Amino acid sequence: METNQALVQKFALTDFPLDSGETLTEGWLSYLQIGELNAAGDNLILLPTYYGGTHDGILPWIGAGSPLDPEHYCLVIPNLIGNGMSVSPSNAGKHQAAADFPRISLYDNVRAQKHLLEDRFADAAPALVMGWSMGGMQALHWGALYPDRVQRLMSICATARCWPHNQVFLAGVKAALTCDAAWQGGHYQSPPSAGLKAFGRVYAGWAYSQAFYRQRLHRELGLETLDDVLDYWEKDHLQQDANNLLCVLDSWQQADISQRPYFAGDMEQALANIRAPSIIMPSNTDLYFTAEDAAWEAARMPNAELRILDSDWGHIAGAPGRSPVDHRKIMAVCAGLLKRKGLAS
């Protein structure tokens, strides 16, 4: 492989036991690797993906001039199970395809990623686990589940559990999709297009803040009018598989790091288990991963610093490369975190 060449690979998950009690019979993780693991095995950075996105969506964070420089780090971007790149309802074997796909938790994703590092990357202890949205949720799961392995952690516009108002938001967009008669309980013969369009339109009202729309910041995305914004969200969701969307949405909605037997539902104990030097970076205008929820969690993590992202972009403030001003803030904080001593330093 050429130095720093981006390489998409698959890691097999055969007869993989799931949190639900089911078994993923013929699964895999798709992941992108950029850069090489060094001899010491201490330069691996894990960048989990977010809802509705794949490894391509993480690429604006990476490159020369970025703290996430493949000249120095081995950057691994694992795709969420269910996102269409890793095993998903849309590409699984016939016995677990579509509506028959098993329920997947974030614990399943993180455990699969741990197996990937064990098998392909000499069980490297990540120098940093960093993510936005569901990627940030996975980073927090990593910190709680593998507290002696994660050296640094950065969670952007995310929380360690799906808090109640966040769950209500997700229930609403799910209802918009599944109300389409073509949905047929996931056994659709053709895409439930009306439901996918409705899903996108409802989601657009949550993803950005009130100030974003009031100030017409959507023009910075090349979307001149509100109709342009809604059309964009419709078209984006028409390109996605409905079962995939709801599979990953369920992983998000049920997420809670305290729901492991050794935490017994004790959220404070689970958060206290995250010992890595951490940056928790919510957006002050995020409507569903709220700054208040993130602050409550950060206060219960022993080595966490709360750095609120002051932005009018809502949840999308943390999206890689979406808002140039917010992107620069995130990269600056990331650079500072990487200069700090890691857990084992």
Rosetta silent file (secondary structure, phi, psi, omega in degrees, C-alpha in Angstrom):
SEQUENCE: METNQALVQKFALTDFPLDSGETLTEGWLSYLQIGELNAAGDNLILLPTYYGGTHDGILPWIGAGSPLDPEHYCLVIPNLIGNGMSVSPSNAGKHQAAADFPRISLYDNVRAQKHLLEDRFADAAPALVMGWSMGGMQALHWGALYPDRVQRLMSICATARCWPHNQVFLAGVKAALTCDAAWQGGHYQSPPSAGLKAFGRVYAGWAYSQAFYRQRLHRELGLETLDDVLDYWEKDHLQQDANNLLCVLDSWQQADISQRPYFAGDMEQALANIRAPSIIMPSNTDLYFTAEDAAWEAARMPNAELRILDSDWGHIAGAPGRSPVDHRKIMAVCAGLLKRKGLAS
SCORE:     score description
SCORE:     0.000 S_00000001
   1 L     0.000  135.466  175.775    0.000    0.000    0.000 S_00000001
   2 L   -64.244  147.579 -179.277    1.280    3.506   -0.815 S_00000001
   3 L   -56.487  127.877  175.656    2.041    5.612    2.236 S_00000001
   4 L    67.012   13.099  175.691   -1.108    7.268    3.570 S_00000001
   5 L   -68.307  132.783  176.785   -3.296    5.883    0.800 S_00000001
   6 L   -71.848  127.372 -174.360   -6.930    5.724    1.888 S_00000001
   7 E  -132.913  116.612  176.743   -7.956    2.094    1.846 S_00000001
   8 E   -85.663  128.702 -177.863  -11.496    0.789    2.417 S_00000001
   9 E  -133.976  168.172  176.777  -11.469   -2.687    3.919 S_00000001
  10 E  -120.205  141.563  175.605  -13.858   -5.214    5.441 S_00000001
  11 E  -121.167  120.923 -173.152  -13.510   -7.007    8.743 S_00000001
  12 E   -70.961  138.596  172.883  -15.610  -10.172    9.082 S_00000001
  13 E  -123.943   82.489 -176.622  -18.106  -10.559   11.923 S_00000001
  14 E   -94.770  128.710 -177.666  -19.165  -14.189   11.582 S_00000001
  15 E    50.370   50.956 -175.455  -21.652  -15.552   14.110 S_00000001
  16 E   -86.269  116.992 -179.498  -21.214  -12.365   16.101 S_00000001
  17 E   -70.956  137.772 -174.640  -23.291  -12.399   19.322 S_00000001
  18 L  -108.724  160.170  178.686  -25.397   -9.286   19.800 S_00000001
  19 L   -57.785  -30.187 -177.174  -26.577   -7.340   22.815 S_00000001
  20 L   -74.645  -12.958 -173.782  -30.155   -8.340   21.965 S_00000001
  21 L    98.689  -12.450  175.684  -29.391  -12.044   22.374 S_00000001
  22 L   -80.983  176.310  178.098  -29.527  -12.611   18.618 S_00000001
  23 E  -126.950  131.948  173.235  -26.550  -13.549   16.434 S_00000001
  24 E   -84.245  108.085 -167.397  -25.302  -11.707   13.373 S_00000001
  25 E   -75.652  -46.356 -177.809  -24.581  -14.708   11.175 S_00000001
  26 E  -134.035   76.556 -176.170  -22.643  -13.224    8.251 S_00000001
  27 E  -111.280  177.053  176.228  -21.665   -9.678    9.105 S_00000001
  28 E  -163.011  155.920  166.992  -18.782   -7.317    8.592 S_00000001
  29 E  -102.664  130.266  168.279  -17.446   -3.905    9.471 S_00000001
  30 E   -94.675  135.442 -179.852  -16.425   -1.681    6.598 S_00000001
  31 E  -145.819  153.816  176.537  -13.703    0.761    7.579 S_00000001
  32 E  -108.285  130.456  175.723  -11.386    3.302    6.018 S_00000001
  33 E  -114.533  129.777  173.996   -7.724    3.384    7.005 S_00000001
  34 E  -129.625  123.266 -176.460   -5.511    6.367    6.233 S_00000001
  35 L    91.358  170.201 -173.414   -1.907    6.273    7.414 S_00000001
  36 L  -117.921  145.105  174.228    0.071    3.478    9.007 S_00000001
  37 L   -69.365  132.029 -179.649    0.338    2.116   12.535 S_00000001
  38 L   -80.199  173.066 -176.512    3.796    2.848   13.915 S_00000001
  39 L   -62.320  -34.375 -180.000    6.088    0.305   15.548 S_00000001
  40 L   -76.623  -17.123 -179.238    5.081    1.416   19.035 S_00000001
  41 L    69.554   24.244 -174.986    1.386    1.072   18.172 S_00000001
  42 L  -114.024   18.612 -178.112    0.610    4.379   19.862 S_00000001
  43 L  -119.286   20.414 -179.019   -0.522    6.528   16.920 S_00000001
  44 E   -86.249  131.322  175.292   -3.931    5.038   16.122 S_00000001
  45 E  -120.410  129.003 -178.002   -6.900    7.404   16.106 S_00000001
  46 E  -104.279  128.359 -175.370  -10.420    6.023   15.882 S_00000001
  47 L  -127.813   81.659 -178.048  -13.094    8.178   14.217 S_00000001
  48 L   -64.826  153.819 -176.005  -16.510    6.441   14.321 S_00000001
  49 L   -84.695  170.488 -174.188  -19.194    7.540   11.873 S_00000001
  50 L  -114.406  174.427 -177.033  -22.437    9.425   12.523 S_00000001
  51 L   -64.015  130.575  177.089  -26.118    8.929   11.721 S_00000001
  52 L    79.122    0.350 -176.958  -26.877    8.991    8.010 S_00000001
  53 L  -121.889  168.987  176.155  -23.198    9.216    7.082 S_00000001
  54 L  -125.637 -172.029 -179.042  -20.308    6.982    6.073 S_00000001
  55 H   -57.812  -29.411  179.840  -16.537    7.259    6.313 S_00000001
  56 H   -59.050  -33.198 -177.949  -16.579    9.855    3.513 S_00000001
  57 H   -69.143  -16.065 -179.744  -18.322   12.299    5.857 S_00000001
  58 H   -87.953  -17.843 -170.840  -15.355   12.235    8.264 S_00000001
  59 H   -58.629  -30.403  177.182  -12.747   13.175    5.636 S_00000001
  60 H   -59.703  -19.184  177.294  -12.969   16.981    6.121 S_00000001
  61 H   -77.937  -16.597 -165.310  -11.290   16.467    9.506 S_00000001
  62 E  -109.284  142.359  171.591   -8.286   14.719    7.970 S_00000001
  63 L   143.134  176.485  177.049   -5.247   15.916    6.054 S_00000001
  64 L   -61.329  136.676 -177.498   -2.091   17.978    5.971 S_00000001
  65 L    89.631  -13.215  175.617   -2.500   21.037    8.162 S_00000001
  66 L   -96.129  151.477  172.439   -5.046   19.229   10.325 S_00000001
  67 L   -62.580  -22.248  176.994   -4.141   17.781   13.726 S_00000001
  68 E   -93.529   69.615 -173.721   -5.467   14.521   12.252 S_00000001
  69 L   -98.092  119.781 -179.225   -2.568   14.241    9.830 S_00000001
  70 L   -66.581   -9.298  171.822   -1.952   10.787    8.298 S_00000001
  71 L   -67.158  -25.562 -176.097    1.752   11.609    8.162 S_00000001
  72 L  -113.586  -24.709 -172.587    1.725   11.168   11.939 S_00000001
  73 L  -125.606  152.304  168.338   -1.338    9.042   12.731 S_00000001
  74 E   -95.264  108.958 -173.335   -3.019    5.861   11.634 S_00000001
  75 E  -100.707  122.109 -176.785   -6.606    7.025   11.185 S_00000001
  76 E  -119.983  123.732 -178.013   -9.300    4.355   11.272 S_00000001
  77 E  -117.442   97.590  178.411  -12.916    5.209   10.404 S_00000001
  78 E   -83.831  133.655  177.210  -15.295    2.310   11.162 S_00000001
  79 L   -80.400  138.134  175.980  -18.728    2.486    9.571 S_00000001
  80 L   -57.220  138.766  169.502  -21.741    1.962   11.807 S_00000001
  81 L   -61.571  125.922 -178.836  -23.470   -1.374   11.432 S_00000001
  82 L   104.001   -6.262 -174.436  -26.596   -0.551    9.459 S_00000001
  83 L   -88.542    4.078  177.781  -25.257    2.457    7.535 S_00000001
  84 L    97.422  -17.676  176.535  -25.127    0.677    4.171 S_00000001
  85 L   -99.332  -52.607  168.192  -21.340    0.235    4.116 S_00000001
  86 L   -74.058  174.767  179.927  -20.980   -2.190    7.009 S_00000001
  87 L   -55.506  137.439 -170.239  -23.446   -5.070    7.152 S_00000001
  88 L  -151.849  165.817  174.546  -26.947   -3.580    7.014 S_00000001
  89 L   -53.814  -32.658 -175.332  -30.557   -4.478    6.285 S_00000001
  90 L   -78.623  -15.588 -175.852  -29.938   -3.474    2.666 S_00000001
  91 L  -133.066    5.795 -178.403  -26.960   -5.787    2.065 S_00000001
  92 L   -72.859  163.540  174.688  -27.240   -8.649    4.594 S_00000001
  93 L   -59.468  159.092 -168.290  -27.700  -12.284    3.646 S_00000001
  94 H   -58.896  -27.759 -177.533  -31.235  -13.290    2.769 S_00000001
  95 H   -79.762  -13.318  178.402  -32.052  -14.727    6.223 S_00000001
  96 H  -130.686   23.805 -177.565  -31.264  -11.425    7.970 S_00000001
  97 L   -85.418  159.594  171.844  -32.031   -8.907    5.239 S_00000001
  98 H    53.594 -126.636 -175.601  -34.425   -5.951    5.326 S_00000001
  99 H   -69.543  -11.446  179.574  -36.999   -6.183    8.127 S_00000001
 100 H   -91.561    4.197  179.522  -35.395   -9.418    9.387 S_00000001
 101 L   -68.792  137.865 -177.283  -32.139   -7.681   10.301 S_00000001
 102 L   -70.352  160.519  177.942  -31.354   -8.079   14.013 S_00000001
 103 L   -71.678  135.580 -175.417  -31.442   -5.222   16.472 S_00000001
 104 L  -120.631  132.347  176.678  -28.028   -3.538   16.857 S_00000001
 105 L  -103.558  165.663  173.633  -26.801   -1.554   19.856 S_00000001
 106 H   -66.559  -30.107  174.056  -23.944    0.909   20.106 S_00000001
 107 H   -59.429  -41.559  176.856  -22.358   -1.624   22.454 S_00000001
 108 H   -59.800  -45.201  179.932  -22.394   -4.090   19.529 S_00000001
 109 H   -60.760  -48.277 -175.921  -20.695   -1.514   17.309 S_00000001
 110 H   -67.768  -38.830  177.913  -18.001   -0.629   19.828 S_00000001
 111 H   -65.210  -38.697  176.461  -17.305   -4.267   20.674 S_00000001
 112 H   -64.483  -39.815  177.793  -16.968   -5.050   16.951 S_00000001
 113 H   -64.415  -37.300  176.971  -14.562   -2.126   16.591 S_00000001
 114 H   -62.424  -42.503  176.770  -12.516   -3.467   19.508 S_00000001
 115 H   -61.935  -39.264  177.201  -12.257   -6.824   17.721 S_00000001
 116 H   -58.632  -48.035 -179.632  -11.146   -4.983   14.587 S_00000001
 117 H   -65.006  -37.721  178.522   -8.298   -3.276   16.458 S_00000001
 118 H   -62.521  -42.150 -172.568   -7.295   -6.550   18.098 S_00000001
 119 H   -84.411  -40.280 -171.847   -7.159   -8.397   14.779 S_00000001
 120 H  -104.942  -18.960 -173.027   -5.896   -5.803   12.303 S_00000001
 121 L  -130.777   35.503  172.740   -4.051   -3.229   14.431 S_00000001
 122 L    54.516   31.304 -179.310   -2.179   -5.265   17.076 S_00000001
 123 L    54.276   41.721 -179.286   -4.801   -4.356   19.695 S_00000001
 124 L   -61.517  139.231  172.677   -3.548   -0.757   19.683 S_00000001
 125 L   -82.290  115.872 -173.995   -4.800    1.462   22.489 S_00000001
 126 L   -58.183  128.980  174.678   -6.330    4.435   20.641 S_00000001
 127 L   -65.282  -26.717  178.743   -4.400    7.668   21.124 S_00000001
 128 E  -158.957  135.675  165.405   -7.757    9.375   20.565 S_00000001
 129 E  -114.991  122.832 -171.567  -11.347    8.326   19.971 S_00000001
 130 E  -138.346  136.487  177.688  -13.222   11.260   18.458 S_00000001
 131 E  -161.587  159.984  175.956  -16.641   11.636   16.937 S_00000001
 132 E  -109.896  140.617  174.879  -19.577   13.894   16.170 S_00000001
 133 L    60.356 -123.993  178.193  -23.185   12.993   16.976 S_00000001
 134 H   -62.514  -24.846  173.760  -23.477    9.187   17.019 S_00000001
 135 H   -65.171  -38.429  176.158  -19.712    9.133   16.518 S_00000001
 136 H   -68.688  -36.280  175.467  -19.383   11.018   19.792 S_00000001
 137 H   -60.744  -41.869  178.507  -21.764    8.584   21.478 S_00000001
 138 H   -66.164  -38.017  177.474  -19.511    5.749   20.371 S_00000001
 139 H   -59.400  -42.859  179.428  -16.446    7.593   21.681 S_00000001
 140 H   -67.953  -36.131  174.063  -18.103    7.849   25.102 S_00000001
 141 H   -62.159  -43.861  177.290  -19.017    4.159   24.970 S_00000001
 142 H   -56.391  -46.928 -178.041  -15.366    3.382   24.214 S_00000001
 143 H   -61.448  -38.284 -178.801  -14.272    5.427   27.223 S_00000001
 144 H   -78.359  -37.937 -174.624  -16.675    3.666   29.587 S_00000001
 145 H   -83.086  -31.140 -178.456  -16.236    0.132   28.268 S_00000001
 146 L  -128.379   63.078 -171.886  -12.462    0.196   27.756 S_00000001
 147 L   -65.277  -21.929 -179.376  -11.269    2.746   30.315 S_00000001
 148 L   -91.838   -2.064 -176.346   -7.697    1.434   30.390 S_00000001
 149 L  -107.159  -38.471 -175.831   -7.290    1.551   26.591 S_00000001
 150 L   -76.462  120.911 -176.435   -8.582    4.932   25.444 S_00000001
 151 L   -84.265  -35.630  178.395   -5.814    7.520   25.841 S_00000001
 152 L  -148.869  155.847 -175.819   -7.867   10.605   24.937 S_00000001
 153 E  -143.023  137.689  175.655  -11.498   11.199   24.052 S_00000001
 154 E  -137.746  118.629 -178.023  -13.357   13.961   22.211 S_00000001
 155 E  -117.404  120.145 -174.165  -17.150   13.943   21.918 S_00000001
 156 E  -113.863  123.652  178.645  -18.758   16.638   19.772 S_00000001
 157 L    50.173   54.657 -177.486  -22.503   17.350   19.900 S_00000001
 158 L  -153.984  164.792  174.464  -23.207   14.029   21.601 S_00000001
 159 L  -137.159  167.082 -176.214  -24.108   12.471   24.933 S_00000001
 160 L   -81.343  -11.146  172.668  -23.439    9.115   26.578 S_00000001
 161 E  -141.477  163.275  173.622  -27.117    8.204   26.504 S_00000001
 162 L   -87.624  103.062 -176.150  -30.113    9.188   24.418 S_00000001
 163 L   -70.762  161.254 -169.679  -31.878   11.529   26.847 S_00000001
 164 H   -53.198  -45.160 -178.311  -35.718   11.644   26.929 S_00000001
 165 H   -66.302  -34.715  174.988  -36.271   14.679   24.689 S_00000001
 166 H   -61.628  -40.989  178.319  -33.840   13.218   22.154 S_00000001
 167 H   -63.820  -37.929  178.558  -35.899   10.016   22.183 S_00000001
 168 H   -64.989  -42.231  175.372  -39.080   11.998   21.504 S_00000001
 169 H   -55.575  -47.787 -177.433  -37.415   13.684   18.516 S_00000001
 170 H   -67.252  -36.593  176.851  -36.442   10.294   17.098 S_00000001
 171 H   -61.400  -34.541 -179.800  -39.912    8.873   17.673 S_00000001
 172 H   -68.947  -47.135 -179.607  -41.304   11.733   15.601 S_00000001
 173 H   -68.620  -33.550  176.594  -39.087   11.263   12.550 S_00000001
 174 H   -63.416  -42.885  179.271  -39.623    7.504   12.726 S_00000001
 175 H   -62.310  -37.056  179.532  -43.400    8.006   12.703 S_00000001
 176 H   -61.389  -36.836 -179.290  -43.082   10.280    9.656 S_00000001
 177 H   -77.237  -47.152 -171.449  -41.376    7.484    7.728 S_00000001
 178 H   -78.885   -7.850  174.477  -43.435    4.527    8.868 S_00000001
 179 L   -73.583  -15.003  177.135  -46.787    6.243    8.258 S_00000001
 180 L   -66.265  127.315 -179.165  -46.203    5.710    4.530 S_00000001
 181 H   -60.247  -25.912  179.817  -48.467    2.848    3.400 S_00000001
 182 H   -72.635  -11.506 -177.942  -45.595    1.576    1.239 S_00000001
 183 H   -61.337  -46.309  175.738  -43.552    0.915    4.388 S_00000001
 184 H    51.109   43.853  177.338  -45.329   -2.410    5.055 S_00000001
 185 H    61.847   25.608 -179.486  -43.489   -3.006    8.322 S_00000001
 186 H    92.600   -4.590 -179.590  -40.152   -2.908    6.548 S_00000001
 187 L   -99.245   39.604 -175.065  -41.154   -5.459    3.893 S_00000001
 188 L   -70.550  144.669  178.188  -41.578   -2.836    1.189 S_00000001
 189 L   -88.640  -25.717  173.314  -41.408   -3.825   -2.453 S_00000001
 190 L  -139.150  156.035 -174.342  -40.363   -0.335   -3.524 S_00000001
 191 L   -56.155  137.957  175.892  -38.910    2.470   -1.391 S_00000001
 192 L   -75.496   77.926 -169.807  -41.456    4.283    0.812 S_00000001
 193 H   -62.494  -41.741  179.812  -40.685    7.568   -0.925 S_00000001
 194 H   -62.487  -40.301  178.812  -43.380    9.668    0.734 S_00000001
 195 H   -67.092  -40.233  178.457  -42.190    8.493    4.149 S_00000001
 196 H   -64.359  -40.465  177.576  -38.532    9.175    3.329 S_00000001
 197 H   -63.936  -44.042  179.913  -39.408   12.696    2.166 S_00000001
 198 H   -63.883  -41.294  176.849  -41.421   13.341    5.316 S_00000001
 199 H   -55.197  -49.087 -179.392  -38.584   11.973    7.455 S_00000001
 200 H   -62.931  -42.497 -179.210  -36.157   14.423    5.819 S_00000001
 201 H   -65.572  -42.206  178.572  -38.469   17.421    6.163 S_00000001
 202 H   -65.843  -42.237 -178.488  -39.136   16.781    9.856 S_00000001
 203 H   -60.772  -37.898 -177.680  -35.452   16.193   10.527 S_00000001
 204 H   -59.434  -29.727  178.885  -34.495   19.521    8.918 S_00000001
 205 H   -74.448  -17.308 -179.095  -36.413   21.375   11.623 S_00000001
 206 H  -101.298  -31.157 -171.456  -34.320   19.730   14.339 S_00000001
 207 H   -67.714  -33.451  179.737  -30.838   19.608   12.808 S_00000001
 208 L  -111.528  164.555 -179.378  -30.351   23.397   12.746 S_00000001
 209 L   -87.694  170.047  174.807  -31.243   26.035   15.300 S_00000001
 210 H   -60.880  -40.240  179.810  -33.912   28.716   15.158 S_00000001
 211 H   -64.788  -34.039  177.891  -31.146   31.318   14.708 S_00000001
 212 H   -57.271  -46.002 -179.383  -29.763   29.369   11.752 S_00000001
 213 H   -74.948  -40.646 -178.846  -33.024   29.811    9.888 S_00000001
 214 H   -60.488  -39.329 -178.985  -33.690   33.343   11.131 S_00000001
 215 L   -89.783    1.728  177.876  -30.275   34.499    9.886 S_00000001
 216 L    55.823   42.405  179.488  -30.615   32.460    6.689 S_00000001
 217 H   -68.152  -14.546  176.647  -27.295   30.740    7.308 S_00000001
 218 H   -60.780  -19.774  177.164  -28.427   28.015    4.907 S_00000001
 219 H   -64.116  -26.289  177.183  -27.224   30.316    2.140 S_00000001
 220 H   -68.441  -16.148  176.251  -23.679   29.403    3.197 S_00000001
 221 H   -97.130    6.727 -178.447  -24.552   25.860    2.075 S_00000001
 222 L    80.036   16.987 -179.353  -25.739   27.102   -1.309 S_00000001
 223 L  -111.254  102.436 -169.252  -29.404   26.769   -0.306 S_00000001
 224 L   -72.810  -41.076 -173.197  -31.051   30.121   -0.954 S_00000001
 225 L  -119.800  169.178  175.247  -34.587   29.536    0.295 S_00000001
 226 H   -62.711  -36.469  177.008  -36.386   27.408    2.870 S_00000001
 227 H   -62.828  -35.786  176.828  -37.800   25.343    0.031 S_00000001
 228 H   -62.790  -40.592  178.710  -34.222   24.688   -1.128 S_00000001
 229 H   -62.832  -48.436 -177.678  -33.365   23.414    2.356 S_00000001
 230 H   -65.736  -39.255  177.263  -36.382   21.127    2.494 S_00000001
 231 H   -63.201  -39.820  178.793  -35.787   19.853   -1.043 S_00000001
 232 H   -60.677  -46.108 -178.621  -32.170   19.085   -0.129 S_00000001
 233 H   -67.506  -35.697  175.487  -33.230   17.065    2.918 S_00000001
 234 H   -62.154  -49.979 -176.589  -35.865   15.225    0.888 S_00000001
 235 H   -64.251  -38.423  179.227  -33.388   14.274   -1.833 S_00000001
 236 H   -61.335  -41.998 -177.056  -30.759   13.233    0.685 S_00000001
 237 H   -79.876  -24.025  174.451  -33.148   10.835    2.400 S_00000001
 238 H   -66.032  -20.920  179.194  -34.549    9.461   -0.840 S_00000001
 239 L   -83.324   -7.297 -175.548  -31.014    8.142   -1.471 S_00000001
 240 L  -103.139  153.013  176.267  -31.058    6.149    1.783 S_00000001
 241 L   -82.368  131.832 -174.823  -32.580    2.777    2.504 S_00000001
 242 H   -62.980  -42.058  178.952  -35.486    3.048    4.951 S_00000001
 243 H   -65.545  -36.269  176.129  -34.604   -0.096    6.896 S_00000001
 244 H   -61.953  -47.718 -179.416  -31.016    1.100    7.229 S_00000001
 245 H   -56.347  -44.623 -175.816  -32.163    4.457    8.581 S_00000001
 246 H   -77.396  -26.637  174.086  -34.390    2.856   11.188 S_00000001
 247 H   -62.951  -49.698 -177.912  -31.800    0.257   12.170 S_00000001
 248 H   -72.067  -35.114  176.094  -29.255    2.936   13.055 S_00000001
 249 H   -59.155  -39.109  178.818  -31.952    5.172   14.560 S_00000001
 250 H   -66.456  -38.667  176.099  -32.800    2.332   16.936 S_00000001
 251 H   -59.021  -41.029  178.787  -29.119    2.008   17.927 S_00000001
 252 H   -66.838  -49.387 -172.372  -29.166    5.720   18.731 S_00000001
 253 H   -64.758  -33.432 -178.210  -32.503    5.716   20.538 S_00000001
 254 L   -91.453   -0.977 -173.591  -31.602    2.842   22.884 S_00000001
 255 L   -64.193  134.121  179.137  -28.046    4.088   23.559 S_00000001
 256 E  -170.344  111.587 -174.772  -27.077    4.351   27.228 S_00000001
 257 L   -66.417  -17.363 -178.642  -23.593    3.558   28.549 S_00000001
 258 L   -80.723   -8.831 -175.780  -24.992    2.575   31.947 S_00000001
 259 L   -87.364   49.565  170.786  -26.944   -0.376   30.522 S_00000001
 260 L  -116.571  148.448 -176.544  -24.173   -2.878   31.041 S_00000001
 261 L   -53.908  -36.606 -176.739  -24.444   -5.451   33.836 S_00000001
 262 L   -77.825   -9.621  173.026  -21.450   -4.033   35.710 S_00000001
 263 L  -102.511  -21.133  175.437  -23.010   -0.542   35.795 S_00000001
 264 L    50.893   38.216  177.345  -26.535   -1.806   36.595 S_00000001
 265 L    79.299    5.081 -178.738  -28.127    1.335   35.160 S_00000001
 266 L   -86.400   98.133 -175.697  -26.034    3.665   37.328 S_00000001
 267 H   -63.737  -38.609 -178.851  -25.225    6.507   34.922 S_00000001
 268 H   -65.781  -38.457  177.533  -22.948    8.306   37.368 S_00000001
 269 H   -66.074  -41.664  179.874  -20.882    5.182   37.899 S_00000001
 270 H   -63.080  -43.100  179.250  -20.628    4.610   34.138 S_00000001
 271 H   -67.055  -37.508  178.439  -19.487    8.191   33.531 S_00000001
 272 H   -65.054  -20.276  179.749  -16.967    7.968   36.366 S_00000001
 273 L   -77.172  -12.895  178.485  -15.468    4.978   34.564 S_00000001
 274 L   -83.417   98.408 -172.339  -14.384    7.244   31.674 S_00000001
 275 L   -99.141  -10.868 -177.808  -10.892    8.071   32.885 S_00000001
 276 L   -66.998  145.146  168.839   -9.259    9.336   29.699 S_00000001
 277 L   -54.217  123.507 -168.854   -8.502   13.057   29.350 S_00000001
 278 E  -132.654  145.985  169.223  -11.655   14.144   27.547 S_00000001
 279 E  -114.246  122.375  174.517  -13.178   17.116   25.764 S_00000001
 280 E  -106.803  117.135 -168.591  -16.967   17.259   25.762 S_00000001
 281 E  -127.506   80.004  176.070  -17.992   19.808   23.129 S_00000001
 282 L   -81.213  160.317  170.619  -21.738   20.380   22.732 S_00000001
 283 E   -89.235  136.816 -178.073  -23.261   23.116   20.616 S_00000001
 284 L   -69.100  -12.064  179.130  -25.113   25.733   22.652 S_00000001
 285 L  -115.118   11.859  177.988  -27.971   25.655   20.103 S_00000001
 286 L   -65.842  129.461 -175.531  -28.251   21.882   19.619 S_00000001
 287 L   -87.801  -14.927 -177.989  -31.931   20.962   19.953 S_00000001
 288 L  -129.489  -35.821  165.986  -31.526   17.277   20.832 S_00000001
 289 L   -95.406   79.983 -166.932  -27.986   16.622   22.087 S_00000001
 290 L   -75.130  153.630  177.278  -28.348   19.593   24.385 S_00000001
 291 H   -62.315  -33.311  179.416  -25.525   21.456   26.091 S_00000001
 292 H   -64.543  -45.025  179.002  -27.328   20.970   29.413 S_00000001
 293 H   -65.067  -43.162 -179.804  -27.332   17.177   29.085 S_00000001
 294 H   -63.999  -38.398  179.728  -23.699   17.141   27.943 S_00000001
 295 H   -65.892  -40.565  177.696  -22.668   19.397   30.853 S_00000001
 296 H   -58.272  -43.289 -179.811  -24.381   17.097   33.382 S_00000001
 297 H   -68.356  -46.218 -177.270  -22.406   14.175   31.992 S_00000001
 298 H   -58.942  -36.177 -178.972  -19.074   16.016   31.788 S_00000001
 299 L   -65.832  -16.187 -178.333  -19.339   17.026   35.446 S_00000001
 300 L  -107.115    6.838  174.863  -19.391   13.326   36.365 S_00000001
 301 L  -102.526  126.786 -169.563  -16.354   12.330   34.288 S_00000001
 302 L   -64.337  -27.531 -176.110  -13.126   12.613   36.328 S_00000001
 303 L  -125.983   33.105 -177.193  -10.890   14.003   33.549 S_00000001
 304 E  -101.089  144.689  174.156  -13.387   15.781   31.306 S_00000001
 305 E  -120.077  128.271  177.300  -13.399   19.408   30.233 S_00000001
 306 E   -86.923  121.228  177.881  -16.604   20.987   28.923 S_00000001
 307 L  -125.700   96.474 -175.352  -15.949   23.217   25.921 S_00000001
 308 L   -75.461  130.774  178.843  -19.236   24.601   24.610 S_00000001
 309 E   -85.487  107.625 -177.695  -19.303   25.357   20.900 S_00000001
 310 L   -82.634  103.205 -171.205  -20.924   28.788   20.586 S_00000001
 311 L  -151.950  151.593  173.995  -22.686   28.528   17.238 S_00000001
 312 L   -95.865    7.300 -175.664  -25.993   29.265   15.526 S_00000001
 313 L   -88.347    3.097  178.839  -25.737   26.080   13.451 S_00000001
 314 H    65.009 -141.285 -179.499  -27.479   23.838   16.001 S_00000001
 315 H   -63.947  -33.673 -174.422  -26.476   20.183   15.924 S_00000001
 316 H   -70.765   -8.383  175.777  -24.808   20.614   12.532 S_00000001
 317 H   -54.861  -33.402 -176.557  -22.222   22.920   14.110 S_00000001
 318 H   -89.498   -4.741 -176.532  -20.175   19.802   14.867 S_00000001
 319 L   -66.106  132.921 -177.742  -20.464   18.172   11.453 S_00000001
 320 L   -53.782  116.766  173.501  -17.041   17.726    9.825 S_00000001
 321 L    75.847    1.007 -173.189  -16.378   20.662    7.513 S_00000001
 322 L   -74.226  -53.102  176.199  -19.964   21.905    7.373 S_00000001
 323 L  -103.929  112.752 -175.173  -19.574   25.272    9.121 S_00000001
 324 H   -55.865  -41.186 -178.764  -16.076   26.660    8.396 S_00000001
 325 H   -65.334  -47.224 -179.570  -15.938   28.730   11.594 S_00000001
 326 H   -67.064  -36.742  177.642  -17.054   25.852   13.811 S_00000001
 327 H   -57.887  -45.110  179.989  -14.771   23.432   11.954 S_00000001
 328 H   -63.883  -38.936  178.054  -11.745   25.579   12.817 S_00000001
 329 H   -62.294  -44.602 -178.422  -12.784   25.723   16.472 S_00000001
 330 H   -63.669  -44.218 -178.799  -13.129   21.935   16.641 S_00000001
 331 H   -65.953  -35.580  177.989   -9.772   21.336   14.981 S_00000001
 332 H   -65.609  -42.468  178.966   -8.043   23.773   17.334 S_00000001
 333 H   -67.096  -39.865  177.326   -9.461   22.005   20.385 S_00000001
 334 H   -60.076  -44.275  179.398   -8.510   18.621   18.913 S_00000001
 335 H   -59.891  -42.552  179.202   -4.928   19.823   18.379 S_00000001
 336 H   -64.383  -39.954 -179.843   -4.726   20.939   22.001 S_00000001
 337 H   -64.640  -40.854 -179.099   -6.066   17.620   23.271 S_00000001
 338 H   -66.635  -21.296  177.574   -3.508   15.636   21.265 S_00000001
 339 H   -82.159  -15.453  179.665   -0.725   17.654   22.897 S_00000001
 340 L   -78.454  154.765  177.162   -1.922   16.652   26.362 S_00000001
 341 L   -64.147  136.142  176.327   -0.590   13.563   28.101 S_00000001
 342 L   -79.750 -179.789 -175.471   -2.703   10.525   27.420 S_00000001
 343 L   -56.081  -41.045 -174.395   -4.038    8.144   30.020 S_00000001
 344 L   -95.715    3.460 -176.652   -0.910    5.974   30.058 S_00000001
 345 L   -73.922    0.000    0.000    1.632    8.793   29.649 S_00000001
